[in-house]
Amino acid sequence: MSASDPRVGDLTEGAILRGILDRLAPTRAVVGPGDDAAVIAVADGRVVATVDTLVHGPDFRLAWSDAFDLGWKAAAVNLADVAAMGARPTALLVALAMPDDTRRSFVEGLADGLRAACDSLAPECAVEGGDLTVSDTLTIAVTALGSLDGRAPVLRSGARAGDVVAVAGTLGRAARGLAILFERFTDAAGAPLAVDGSALTGEERSDLAVQLRPRPPVALGPVAADAGATAMMDVSDGLVLDAARLAAASGVSVSFDSAALGPDPTSALSGGEDHALLATFPSGSVLPDGFRIVGVVTERGVDAVTVDGRPHDGRAGWDPYRDWDAGRG
């Protein structure tokens, strides 16, 4: 054991917590970390709440992601879900299940990533509590809370025929980053290898960064709501698959224009984990800066999603129960 970097199995829960709390932003809650539960002020009596779990194996590989990456991503994916409701993120609750041999420096790096993501993507949000436990599999579970600040939530079910379909954020780059990891940084048996950044082009490093440290346009969620968005959701599992979910909830179909999806429409349509915002707005709306039109909403047809007028497989994208055996997580 390294005296300067002990295993969590050789520390007390209190010592681990002190190492985490010392690295987090000061509490913004009425009662923050240290009691049995946090107390969060609620401006209008309603709380937006979401939870997401990252599990070593299906969701990340330690050979590819360092502790800071994991903390950042764990925060970012939850902040995006709050934003997709038209809400402002206000607090994160983080539960860590860690093997005994996890190093204290890893836990501190993860806390640094959580704080940095909040500071960058949602400056009014901070980690306000959580839990620690032991597990053979490293697992990071984050619950995010948000405030609607008096506005109505933007649901998936509000899109209407004639609306325009718009996106804020990147599409397809995280999928290209994941492909780089699987194609370039695995051994003959498929086990992950450490990433050699010097072997990548600048564009490849950029795609990899979107996969490992996504930057969802969190601030644009409330902006879209104020601009009259009729429906909205976080694109986590691929544009086509998530658009099919929005279409089903709204009882409509979605038609995409591939020319509006950038130079790599295939990745844009099927790739996930960019955590862009997909939103619909009434025709003729002035879209907020950061959103771009990529299609239109039509009356419900045989196909939930079409691209350039042709049916597109709504199963394209990531489904953990369908795709886990393929080894992509």
N, C-alpha and C positions, 0 to 999 in steps of 0.2 A: 504494500500500500504506500502511495506517495503521501507524505505528511502534508504537503502543500496542496494536494488535490485528492482528498480522500473519497472513497466510495460512499454513496448515500447509505449503504448498508452498515457503515461504520459510524454513522452520525445519528443524532436524535432528530425527531420530526421538528422540534423547535429550532435546532441549528440549521436545518435545511430551509425552513421558513424564513429565518432571519436573513439568510443569504439571498433569498428571492425578494423579500420585501425591501431590502436595502437598495435593490436595483430598479424597483418600480417607481412610477411617478407618484407624487403625493396624492393621497386620496381626495377625490372630488365628491364623495358621498357624505351623507349626514353622519353615518357610522361606517367606517371602512374596515380593512382587514384587522383582525385581532379579537373580535367577538364571535359568537356562534353563528351570526349571520350579519350581512351588511344591511344598512338602511339607505335606500336610494330615494331621493326626492323625485316626485312625479308631478310634472307641471300641470297636466290636464286630466289626471286620474286614469290614464291609460298607459300601459307598458307594452311595447313590442318586444317579444322574446324569441330567441332562436338558439339552437344548439348544434354543434358539429363536432365530430370525433375524428381524429387522425390516429391511425393504428399502424405500427411498424409492419411492413409487409404489403398490404393492399394499398396503403395511402402514401407511404414514403419509405425510402431506404436510407439507412444511416451512412452508407458508403457515398451517397450522393448529396445528402442534406446535412449541414452542420446544425448545431443547436440554435444559432441565431435565425437561420432559415426557417426552422420548424416553428419557433416562437412567432416570427413574422407571419408565416402562412396560416398558423392556427388562428391568429387574430384577424387577418385579412379576409378569410373566407366567411367568417361570422359577421364582420362589419359590412360586407357586401350584402348579406341577407337582410340586415336591418335597413340598409339604404334602399334596397329593392321594395320595401314597404312604404317608402317616402318618409322614413324616420331618420332621426339624428342619433347615432350611437352614443350611449352614456356610460355604460359599464360592462366589464367582462368578468366572468367567474370562471376560473381555470382549475380543472382537476387533472392531476398527473399520476399515472400509474407507471412505476419504474422498476426495472430489475435492480437487485441489490448492488450490482457492480457498476451502476451508473455513477459517473464522476460528478463531484460538486461543481466543477467548472462547466459541465454540460448544463446542469440545472440553471446556473447563473447566466449562461449564454442564451438559454431559452427565454429567461426573464428579460434579458436585454432585447431580444427580438420582439417579444410582446410589447414592450414599452415603445420601441422604435416604430412599430407599425401603427400603434395608436397615435403617437406624436405626429406621424407623417400623414396618416389617412383620416384620422378622426380625433383632432386635438382636444376635444372636450370629453373624450372617453379614457378610462383607465381601468386597470385590473383592481377589483374591489373585494376579492375573496376567492376561495377555492378549496381544494382538498388534495391531500397527498396519500398515496397508498403504494403497496408493493405488488408487482406483477411480473411474470416472466416475459411479457410483451410490453414494450414501451407504448403507452397510449396517452394522447393529449385530448381532453374533452373540454370544449369551451362553450359556455353559455353567454350570449350577448344580449344586452338590454338596450332599448332605445326609446326615445320620446318623439311623439308625433307633433308636439308643439302646437296643438290645436287643429291641425289639418286632419282630413280623413285619410285612412290608410289606402294605399294604392294596391289593389288586389290583382291576381291573375285573371279574374273573371269579368273584367270591365271592358274588354276590347269589343268594338262594334264594327260591322262592315263599313268600309269607307275610311276608317282610320289609317294613318300612315304608321309604318313600323320603323322604329329607329333604334340605334345602338350607340352606347357610349362606352369607350374602352377598346381594348384590343380583341381580336378574334383570330384564333388558330395558332397564335405564337406559342402558347403553353403546350399545345399538342406537339408542335415541332420540337420544342425543348425536350419533351418526354421521349420523342422518337430518337433524338440524339443520344439520350442516356441509354436507351435499350440497344441501339444499334452500334454505339461507339464505346460504351463503358460497361460492358459485361464480358465475362470470360466464356470459354467454350461451352461450359455447362449452364450458362445463363445467369450466373451469380454476378451481382453488381460489383464494379471496380471503382476506385476513387477517380474523380473527374480531373483530367489534366487540361486546365484552361488554355495552356499554350498550344494545344492541338486544335483549337477551335478558331474559326474566323470571328470577327467582331459581331457579325449578324447572328452567328450561332451562339455566342456568349449572351447576346441580348435575348434570344429566344429562351435560352436556359434560365436566365434571370426571371423571365415572366413565369416560368414553371415553378421555380423554387421560391421566389419572392413576389407573388402577384401584387399588382397595384390597382385594385378595383377603384372606379371613380366614385368613392363613397359620398363625397360632398354633393354629387349631382343627383342623388336620390331625392332629397327634399326639394331641390331645385326643379326636378321633373314634375314632382307632385304639384308644386305651386304653379307650374306652367300648364297644368291641365292634363297630365298623363292619365289615360283611361285604364291602363293595365301596365304592370311592370313586374319583372323578375330578374334574378341573378342568373347569368349564364354560367353554370358550373359544370354541366354535363354535356355540353355541345349545343350549338345554336339550333339545329334542327330538332333535336330531342326536346329541348326546353321550349322551343316555339310550339311544338306539338302539344305540350302540356298546357301552355297558355291558350292555345286554340281550343283544346278540349274543355278547359274551365270556362271559356267565354262562349262556347257554342258557335265558333267561327272557323274559318280557315285562314292560313297565313301564306302569302305569296312573296317569295324573295326574288330580288333581281341580282343575279350573280355578279354583274358588272359593278355593283355597289359594295361588294364584299372584299375588295382589295385584290392584290395580285395573286393570292392563293385561296380562291373560293372553296376548294375542297377541304382544306384545313379549317377555314372559317366556319363551314357548315357542320363539320363532324367533330372538330376538336373541342375539348372542354378545359376547364380550370383557368381560363383567362379571367373569369369573374367580371365580365362586362355586364352592363345593365341593358336589358332588352325592354323596350317600352313602346306603347302605342299612344298616339296623340290624334285628336280630331283633325280631319283634313283641313288644310289651310292654316294650321297652327304655326306660330313662330317657335321653332324648336330652341331650347336652351343651348348656349355654346357648349360644345363637347358632344352633342348628339348629331348623328347623321342618318338620313333616311336610307333604309335597305330594302323596303318592300311595302306592301299594303295588306290590309285586312279585307277579306272577302266574305260573302255569305258562306255558311257551312256547306262544303261539298263532300264528295267521296273521299278526297284526300285532305288530311289536316294541314299538310305543308306541301307547297309546290315551289319549284325553283325554275325561273324562266318559263313558267306555264306548264312544266312537267312534274308529275308526282315525284316526291322524294321520300325515301324510306325513313319514317319517323323513329325507327330504332337506332339510327346512326347516333353515335355519341357513347358516353360512358354510363353503364348500369352495373353497379358492383356485384349484383347477384347473377347477372348474365355474363359479365366480362372477366370476373376474377380468375377463372381458369385460364384465361388467355395471358395472365401474368402482367396485365397493365393496370397499375393502380396509382 
